């Protein structure tokens, strides 16, 4: 017996399964459920109703709970005993990669600035030191967080409690489930935004760079300090969006709406930087300002970058608005073409 409800149930289970084994496990589980439904229908002497099918699926458990029973041989983190189980491991792996990628940026960029005592070997060693200094504590914290979540799920049976009242009939259609905001994307966004917020809160001012052998200093104008609080607020808005989509992945409208809000906020924030006084100051080793061709070139490049970012945010706002309008259009009920033709034929 193949029913739309069973198809939605199997699609939801596949979301929690490893990609390499997803189709095989779903096929095996689907065959078993089809056989069980056929046996129940034969015993009843009639086709099963949707309510009866929903009751049978509920006996098997929620999609996440069922998927967890098929992941005993999948990757996990163990240290004498299980630290992070196979159900959480795919999300943990995504969080590790996102964290490492984000932390590599502040580790590598400073090494690319050519200072007065530039030494390639020393700079390469410094990069590795910075990567270890920044990444190891952050990766340890991410591991601890996922380990605590896994411990709570197992010790307090949270997965069973949270899914005890679930209703199979509330599952979206397979096509609707494909359009859900991916939980892996939400988890990666939470990790990235959290690390950025912590890093940004500890850097309320932009540093001074020494960029040539004569000891010239590049310092950002005080106007840049005005970005600290607005950027922090935007980061918190994005973090809240990822948390809400983790809980409500069906809220597809939230990411583009957040994108519109943050893009417009960025446009407003960057507007004072357009046609502003010099955004940087270059001084020699004695603190005397330099106004040569080098300073003009750097200021022109930085101003062009700000202007390009400003226009880029406008384009992003338009793209997000188009996505939001398309999602609203899809959610709006439409009459079928056949019904429309029948109506017009009868006029």
N, C-alpha and C positions, 0 to 999 in steps of 0.2 A: 504494500500500500504506500503510494507516494503522495504526499500532501504538501501544500505550500508551507504549512506550519513546520513540518519536518525539515523541509529545505532551509527554512530560516534558522532552525535550531542547529543544523549541521554547519551552516555558514558561520554562525556565531562561535561555534566550537573551533573552527579552523583558525579564527583570529588568534587564539591562545596557543596554537600548536607551532612548533618549529617549522620553518618554511620547507626544509628538506623532506620532512615526514608528513607534512600537512595533508596532502591528497591521499596517501596510503591509509593513514589512520582514519580520516573522514570516510573513506570508502568502506573500510572494515566496520566502523561504527554504524554507518548508514545501512549496510547489509543486515547487521544484527537488529537494528531498530525496525527496519522494514519487515523482517521475519516476525518480530514480536507483535507488531501492529496487525499483521495478517493473521497470526494465531488468535489474537484477541477478537478480531472481527469474525473469524470463523467460529469461535466459541459463542459469540453473541448472536450469530446468525444474521448479521446485518452490518453495513458499513459503520465505522465508528464516527461519532460526531467530533467536531473540533474541540469541544469541551473534554471529551474522553481522551482524545489524543494529547491535549495539553496536560491532562492529569498524568498520563503515562510518562511524558517527557519530564514532568516535574519530579516524578519518582526517581528518575535517573540523576537529576541534579542540574544546577546551572551550567552554562557552557564553560565557564572558568573552572568549575569543580570537576567536570567530566574530563576536560583537557589535562588537568593536573594528574589524573590517574594513568595517563598514557605517556608520561614524561620521566619515568623512573631511570631510563638509560641516557637521558639527555644531559648536556653540560650543567655543572653545578660547581659551587665553591665549597670545598671541604677543608677542614683543619682539625683532623681527628674525628670530627663529626660535621654534619652539614651546617654550613654557614649561610649560604644562599642557595635555595632550591631551584630546580629546573623551571618552575613556573615564572619566577622572577628573573632568572638569569638572562634571557634575551633583553629585557629592559635595563638590567644592570650593565650589560655589555654596551648598550647604546649610550648609557650615562657615562661610562668610562671613556669612550671614544670622544664624546662631546666635551667632556671636561679636559681631556688631554689636548684636544685641538685648540680650545680656547686659551689654555695656559701657555701654549707654545708661542703665542703672539707676543705677550710681554717679555718672554724670555729671549726671543730672537731679535726683535726690533731694536732694542738698545745696542746690541752688538753690531748692527749695521751702521750706526752713527760713527763716523770716522773722527776719533778724538785726537788730542794732541800727541798722545803716546801710543799710537796705533801699533798693535802687534798681532798678526793673524793667529799665531798659535795660542797666544794668551786669550784672544777673543773667542776662539773655538772652545777652549777649555771653560771659559766663563759661561758660554751658552749652555754647555752640558751641566754646569753647576747650577745655573738658574733654572733649567728645566727640572732637575732633581729637587731643588729647593722649593719650587712652586707646585710641581705636580704631585710629588709623593704625599705631602700632607693632605692635599685636596682629594686624591684618589683614595687615601685611607679613610677620610670622612665619608665619601660616597659609599665605600664598602661597608662601613659601620651602619650607615642609614639603611641600606638594603638588608643587612644582616638583622637589624632590629625589626624591620618589617616582616622578614621571613620568620623570625622567632615568634612574633605576635600572631602571625597567621597559623603557625603550627600549634603553639601552646594554648592559645585561647580559641582555636577553631573559628577564627574570624570569617574565613571564607564561607564556611557552612552557615554561620549566623547571618552574614550579610545577604546571602542568597536563599535563605529559607522561605522568604515570601515572594520570590520572583515569579513572574507569570510568563510562560512561553508565548502567549498571545500578544505580549507587548514587544516582542522582538521585531525589529525593522525587517523589511524585505531584503533579500540578498543584494539587490541593486542599491537599496538604501544603506545597507551596512558597508558597502564599498565606498560610499561617500562620507562615512563618518570621519571625524577628525581622529587620526591615528593616535593611540595612546603612547606609542613609542615617540612620536613627534612631541606630544605634550610633556613627557618625562624629560626628553632632551632639552626642551625649552625651559623647563623648570631648573634643571641643572645649570644651563648656560646663563640664564638670567640671574640666578642666585649668586653664582661666582662673580659675574660682572658687577652686581650691586655691592658685594663685599669689597671688590677691588676698587670700584669707583668711590665708595665712601671713604676709603683710605687715601684717596688722591684728590683732595679738594683744590689743589693748584697744579699747574703744568710745570714740568721741570725746565731747567736751563741746560742747553746742550752745548758742549764744546765740539766744534765740527771741523777745525783745521789745525795744522801744526803750529800756527802762529798764536793759538790760544783764543781765537775769536769765539764769542759767546752768542748764542741765539736764545732770546727770551720772548715768550708770547706776551701779547698786550693784556692789560688787566681786564679788557672786555671779555676775554675767554673765561674768566672766573665766573661770569654770570651764567655759564652753561651748566654748572655743577648741579644745582638743585633741580632745574627742569629736566635734565637728562636722567637724574635719579628717579623723579616722579614717573617719567615715561617707562623706565625699566620696571618699576613696581606695577604699572598698569599692564605691561606685557606679562609679568610674572603671574598676576592675578588671572589673566586670560588663559594661560597654560594650565593653571590649577583648576579653573572652572571647566575647561575642555577635557581634563583628565577625568573629572566626575561626570560631566555631561558631554560625551563625544558627539552626540546628535546635534549639538548647537553649532552647526556649520556656519551660521551667520556671525558668530562671535569673532573669529580671526579676522575676516575682512573689516568688520566694524571697528575692531581695535586698530587695525592697520590704517583706517581712515583717520581715526582720532589722533594716533601718534604721528602720522604723516603731516596732518594739518598743524599739530603742535610744533613739529620740527620746522615747518615753513615759517611759523610766527617767530620761533626762537632765533632762527638764523637770519631773519630779515635785517636786524641791525648790523650784521656783519657785511652786508652788501654796500659797496661804496663807502665803507667806513675808513677811518684813519688807518695807518699801517697796523697790520695785525701782529707784526713781530718787530722786535728791536734787536739789532746786531751791534755788539760793542767789542772793542779790542780787549786785550788782556788788562788794560788799565781802566776799563769802564767807560771809555770814550765812544760815543755812538758813531757807527760807520754808515755812510749814505752812498756808497759806491754802486757800481753796476750789479755786483753780487747780491747786495741787499735788495735792490729793486727787482731783480730776477726772482728771488725767493718770495718776496711779497706778492709779485704778480702771479706766481704759480699758486700760492696759497689762496689768493683772492679768487682765482679761476676755479680752484677746487671747491671752495665754499659756494660759489655761484652754480657750479655744476651739481653739487649736492642739493642745493635749493630747488633747482629745476627737476632733479631726480625725484625729490620728495613729492613734487606736484604730479609727476607721472605715476608714482606709486599710489598716490591718493586716488587718481582717476581709475587705475587698475583695480584697486580694492573696491571702489564704488561700483564698478562694472560687475565684479564678482558678487557683491552683496545684492545688486539688482537681479542678477541671474538666479541666485539662490531663492530670492523672494518670488521670482517668476515661476520657478520649479515648484515651490510650495503652494502657489495659488492654484485652486482647482480649475481645470480646463475641461470643456466638453470635447468629446471625440469628434474627429472629422466626419465620421459616418452620421453621428447625431446631428451635426451641423448641416450636412447635406440633406438629411431627411426633413429638417425644419425648414430649410429654404425651399425644398421641393414642394412642401405643402402650402407655401404662401401663394 
